[in-house]
Amino acid sequence: MHVLFFVLGLPLLGGLVLALTGHRAYARDLNVGFSLLTFLAACVLTAQVMDDGPQFVLGQQFYIDPLNVFLVTLTAFVGLTTAIFSRPYMRIEQDHGKMTPPRMRLYHSMYQLFSFTMLLGFTTNNLGIIWVAMEAATLTTVLLVSVYRTTASLEAAWKYFILCGVGIAQALFGTILMYMAAEKVLGPEHATLLWTGLNDIKGQLDPTIVSLAFVFLLIGYGTKIGLVPLHSWLPDAHAEGPTPVSAVLSGLLLNVAMYAVLRCKVLADGALDSNMAGQLMMGFGLLSVTVAAFFLSRQKDVKRMFSYSSIEHMGLITFAFGMGGPVANFAGLLHMTVHSLVKSAIFFTVGHATQKAGTQLMSEIRGLIKVNPTVGWGLMLGVMAILGMPPFGVFASEFLILTTAMREQPWAAPFLFLALGVAFASMLIRVLPMVFGDSTLKPLAHPPALIPVFVHLALALVLGLYIPPYLNGWYVQAASMLGG
């Protein structure tokens, strides 16, 4: 049996088991256990693909190559560390009365099913199944965002469902158009939605149909990425859902949507004589970076602030892939990796900080360094990392993106520098009092799970100083596959 069946089967089995036992005291450990086994299976899959090359599974329905295999491992890793973080966090939420046994069962089962949908989206070779996986991810996260059953969380979940539902409908229409383009080349008997099949004939696809398809796909999946002006669901979902959900939404789900866009961009680049796909991505990316940076300065809720930071960074990643070329694609992949690690670590610390203060308002969270030095330093180091301070990996990826923009797209460089400068000042001026101000907060009833925070930050630091050859080989291969 191929190891991919374990990568996909374990979280699916975990969702079914926890749907029955998720309210039990040991459910938190089961959630971690299934996440650990999924991560180990993902590591084995990565080793096989890097040693033996791309692999087809179940005929040609699943396709694993250097572009998606490390994203699978990254997803499984962050899923594991978030499950570890959620053990004490959700226990405290239960002690505070915010989580009842039925809600705990819903949370644990949907957490595993959410992991399954993301891994399915990465590994399937079928553009239709990618769409199904994204729709399933939307449904599972709607239930996770609304798990508190407060008026605000239900409103946020409904807004998320409506906006992403509209977006995913646009992606469905784009997928249908891509099938239509394949049908004109292969005929109705042999038309396919398999990405590898479309990639083989991309030079023969009708440019008009493909260009229209990519517009709908970018708008549709761009809604899930959080690109402006399709972003408004993201701050609400982050602010009102449990903090572990914020971590996986920001650190993982956005990557799956970006991956879907990249697969479609490869097809568009092969079918069109112009760089229309890249120009659209640069336009949406630059708009997202600029708008999100200025919205950062207006936020009072700490989780909303970091959600706008996610929009900013996903815009930067979109811009990098829009430029294309070996360096920009390399930088975009590196930035996806370090953003997932650092942003999830930040949400871990924010979760503990908001539990201590009993509020998400930054004006009422003060002196974390005195109340719990590890939480305070974790938040401070995470913020410095996400703001691009050397020697963290975000600095390396942003440096590559900015220098490439100065050379290839000099008109965009001033906007990028302005947006990053505004984001730096806006975030730092709010986080410093939270960490170093005076406080009367008391310690948490249960010790926080801070090991995942410093593991993530350590990995982001390593990637800023030295990229291991194994990982560098993936970045180089994946960047060349994206072309541009």
N, C-alpha and C positions, 0 to 999 in steps of 0.2 A: 504494500500500500504506500502510495506516495506521501511524503511528509506534508504536502499541502493540505491533505485531508485532515491532518491533525491541527494545522494552523487554523483552518476554518471550522472544523468539527468541535474543538475544545470550547471555544466561546459559545457556540450554539448549544452544546450540551450543558454548559454552565448556566446559560439563560433558562433552560428548561428545569434544571435541578433547583436553581434559586427561585424560580417561580413557585416551587412547592415548599422550599425551606428557607426562603430569604428573610423571614421574620424571626428566625431562631438566633440565639446568641452566637452560635458558631458560623452564621452566614457570612460575617465579615471575613473570617478566615477562609471559608470556601471561595469567596470572591477573589481573595489574594491567590489562593492555590490554583484556580483555573487560569488566572492571569499569568502566573508564573509558568505553568505548563505551556501556555500559548507562546510566551516569549521564548522558551527553550526550543519549541518547534520552529519558530521563526528564525532563530539562530542557525539551526541545522539546515533549513531551506536556503538561507543566505550563503552558507558555506558551499552547498551543492551547486548553486547557480554560479558563484564566483569561480569555482573550480571546473565545472563542466560546461558552462555557457547557458544560454537561454533554454527554457524547457516548456514543452506543451504538456498539459495534463487534461485527462478526460477528453480525448480527441484533441480538439483545438479550442475548447471552451475556456480553458485557463492558460495564461501565458505569463511566465515569470522571466524577467530579464533584468539587467543591471539598473534600469530606470525605476523599477518598482520594488525590487527585492529589499533594498535597504530601507525604503519607506515602510515596508511591512514590518521590518525589525524595529524601526523607530516607533511605529504605532504600538506594537506589542510591548516595547519597553516602557513608554510613557503610560500605557494602560496599566502595567504592573505597578509602577511607582505611584500612580494616582490611587490605585486600589489600596496600597499600603497606607498612603496618607488618609484615605477615607475611613480607615478603621477607627481611630480615636475621634476623628472629626464627626462622623455620623453618630458615634456613641454619645457625644456631647449634645448633638442636636436632639437625640432621643431623650436624654436627661432633661433638656429644656422644654420638652413637650412638642417640638416642631415635627418630630417623626414618630408616627404610630407604627405598630407591627405591620399592618397592611402596606403602609407607605414604604417601610424598609424592604418588604418583599418586592414591591414594585421597583424600588431603586436598584436593588442588587440584580434582579433579573434583567431589567432594561440596560443596566451597565454592560453586562456580558453580551446582550444582543446588539448593543451599539458597537461594541468592539467587533463583533462578527460582520456587521454591515460595512464597516470601514475596511476590514481586511478583504471582504468580498469585492468591494469597489476597486481595490488596488490590484487584485490578482486576476480578475476576469478578463478575458480577451474580447468580450462581446460588448459593444457600445450600448446595446439595449440593457444588458445586465448591469452595467455601470449606472445607468439611469435608475434601474430598480433599486440598486444598493443605496443610491443617494436619497431616493424617496423613503426607503425603509429607515435610513439614518435620521431623516427628518421626523418620522413618526415616533421613533424611540426617544429622540431628544426632546420632543414636545412633551412626552410623559415625564421625562426627567426634570425639565424646567418647571413643570407645574406640580411637582411632587409635594410641595409645602401646602398647596391648596389655599393660599391666601389670594385676596383679590388682585394684588399686584402680580403674583406669579401666574395666575390664570390669564390675566390680560397679556402678560409677556408671552406666554405659550401660544395664545390665540394669534397674536400679532406675528409670531415666528411661523406658525403654521400657515397663515394666510399668505404672507409675503414669500416664504420659501415655496409654498405650493404654486403660486403664480410663476415664480422663477423656474421651478422644476418643469412646469408645463411648457415654458419656452424651450428648455433643453430637450424635452420630448419632441417638439416640432423640429428642432434642429437635427435630432437623431433620425427622424423620418426622412428629412431632406437628404441626409447623408446616404440613407438606404436607396433613395430614389436615384442619386448620382451613381451608385454602384449598379443598380438595375439597368441603367442605360448602357453600361459597359459590358456587363456579364450576362444580361438577360434575366427574365424573371425566375428561371430555374436555378440559376447559380448566384443570384445576388446575395450579398452577405453583409452582416454587421460586425463580423470579426475584424478586429483592428489590424491584425497581421494580413488578412486578405485585402482590406482596403489599402493598406500601406504598399502592397505589391503593385496595385494598379492606380496609385494616387496621381501619377502623371497623365492618366487617361480620363480622369473624372472631369465632369463638366464644370468649368470655373465659375459660371454664374450660380449654379446650384450650390456648390461648395462654399462660395463666399457668403451666400445667404444663410446656409446651414451654420457656418461658424459664428455669424452674428448672433443667431438665436442661442447657440450653445454657450457663447461667452456671456450673454446676458443671463441665461438660465443658471449656469454653474457659477457665474460671477455673483449672483445673489447669495449663494452658499459661501463663497469666499468672503463676502462682506465688502465688495467693491462699491464705492460711492457712484451713483445715488441709491444703490440697492441695499444699503447697510443698516437701515434703522432697526431691524430686528435684533441685531447682534448686541448692542449695549443693554437692551431690556432683558434678553435671555441670560446674559452674564450676571446682571445685577440681581435678578430675582430667583435664579436657580441655585441649588447647592454648589458650593465652591468646587468640589471635585468635578462637577459637570462643566463649570466654567473652564477648568484646566483642560479637559479633553476636547471641549468645543474649540477653544482657542489654539491648543497645541496640536490637535489631530484632525478634526473634521474639516477645517479650512484647507489642510494639505490634500485631502482626498479630492475636494472640488478642484483645487489647482491642478492636480494630476490629471483629472479628466479633461481640463482645458488644454493641457500640454499635449496629450495624445491627439486631440482634435487639431491643434495647431500644426503638428507634424503633417497631417493629411492636407490641411489648407495650404501650407507652404509648398507641398509637392504638386498641388493642383493649380495653383495660381502663379502667374508670372510676376506678380507684385508682392510687396511686403504688407499687404492689407491686414493680415492677422496680427503681425507684430505691431503695426501702428495703432490698431485698436487697443491692444493690450497696453502699450505705452501710454495711450491717452487715458484709459480707465485707471491705470496704476498711478500715474502722476496726479490725477484728480483725487484719488483716494488718499495718497500721502499728504497732499496739501490740506484738504478739508479736515481729515482726521487730526492733523497736527494742531490746527486752530481750534477744533472742538475740545481738544485736551485741556486747553486753558480755561474752559468754562465748567469743568466737572467738579462736583462736590462729593459724589459717591466714589469710593476707591475702586470698586469693581467695574463701574462704568468707565472710569478713567483708563484702566488697563485694557478694557475692551476696545476703546478707541485707539489705544496703542497697537492692538492686534490688527485693526483696520489699516493703520499706517504701515505696518510692516508687511502685511499681505499686499498692499499697494506697491511697496518697494519691490517685492518679489515679482509681482506681475510686470512691473516696468522692466526689470532685469531680463525676464524671459522674453518680453516683447522686443528688446534690443537684439537678442539672439547672439550667436557666435560662441566660441569655446569659453572665453573668459566670463562673459555675462551669464551664460548658462551655468557654468561652474559656481559663480557667485550666488546665483539664485538657489541652486541646490544646497549650498552651504548655509545660506540664510534660512531656508526652510528648516534645516536641521537644528541650528542653534536657536532659532525663534521658538521652536517646539519645546526644546529643553528649558530655556530661560523663562519663557512665559508661563509654562506650567509650574515651575519652581516659584515664581512670583505669586501665583494664585494659591499655592500651598501656604506660603507665609501670610498672605492676606486673609486666608480662611481662619488661621489661628488668631490673627490680630483682631478681626471683626468679632470672633467669639469672645475674646477677652473684653473688648469694649462694649459689646452688645449693640453695636451699630456699624453701619458701613460709611457713615459720614466722616470724611477725613478730618474735619475740624474737631471731632470728638475722640480721635485716636491719637494718643500722644505718648511719648517716652517708652516706646517698645524696647529700647536698648537697656532700660533699667528694669522693666518688668520681667522680660525674658530675653537675655542677650542673644541667644541663638535665633529667635524669631526676628529681632531687630536687625542683626547683622545679615541674616538671610534675605530680608527685604531690601536692605541697603545694597548689598552686593548684587542682588538680582536686578534692581533698578539701574545700577551703574552698568551692568552687563547689557541690558536691553537698550540703554541709551547709546551704546556703541563705544564705551570707554575701553581703551586697550588695557590689558592684552586679551580680552574676551573675544570669542569667535565672531560676535556681531560686528565688532570693529573691523575684522578682516574681511567679512563679506560686504559690509557697507563700503569699505575702502575700494574694493574691486568694482562694485557697482558704480560708485561715484566717479572713479577715474575712467572707467569705460564710457560712462555718459559724457564726460568732458571731452573725450576723443571722438565718440561716435554720434552723440546727440547733444552738442554743446548748448543748444537752445533750452534744454530741460535742466541742465546742471544748476542754474541759479534757483529754480523753484525747489529742487531737491535740497539744496543747502539751506534755503530759507525754512522749509518745512521741518527739516531735522533739527535746526537750531531752535525753532519755536517749541518743538516737542521736548527737546532737552531741557529748556528753561521751565516750561510749564510743569513737567513731571517732577523735576528736582526740587522746585520751590515748594511743592506740596508734600513730598515724601520726607524731606529733612525734618520738619517738626514732628511728623509721625514717629520717626525713629529716635530723635534726640531731644524732644521736648519734655516738659514736666508731665508727670502722670500719677494718678491715684489708682490705676488698675491693679487688680489682684490676679494671682496666677490661676491658670486653668485647673479644673478638678482632675483632669487626666493629662499625663505628659504628652505633648504634641509629637507627631511623627515627622521629625525634621531631617532624618537621614536622606529621604528622596530629594529634599531641597539642595543639600550640599553635594550630592552625587550629580545632580543635573548641572549645577554651577561648575563643578570640577570638570565635567565633560566639556562644557562650553569654554572653559579656560584652556583646556588642552587643545581644543580645535582652533583656538586663537594663536597658540604657540607652535603647534606641530600637528599636522594631519597624518595619521598613520598611513603607510603605503597601501594597505588593504582598502581603507576608506577612500584614499585619494584615487585609487584605481577605479572605484565605483563612480566617483564624481566625474572623472575624465571620460569614462565610457558613456555614462548617462548624458553628459553635456554634448558629446559628439552625436549621440542618437537624436537629440533635439534639434540639431542643425541650426539654421538661422544665419 
